[in-house]
Amino acid sequence: MVDFANDIYMALHKKQENFPGFTERRNEVLARLEKLQDQSSDIMNLIQDPNVIQQLKQDKLANITFLTENYNVREKKENPSF
């Protein structure tokens, strides 16, 4: 997304160089992306498992119980991605 914003900046300003602070901002974004991917890797692997998906039910309470008992997943109230 930062790269896309930079492309728009260069097109609007008819410049060949990146917007001021581009490299630092891009590095921040990539570091945050890596941190969030690390934090969510366990649950991402779990929900990409077809066997787990097949066992999940439409009832939220049943899903939480199933995931807690079988995969030690705990419901968190906060969302680390925001």
Buried (B, 14 or more C-beta within 10 A) or exposed (E): EBEEEBEEBBEEEEEEEBBEEBEEBBEEEEEEEEEEEEEEEEEEEBEEEEEBEEEEEEEEEEBEEBBEEEBEBEEEEEEEEE
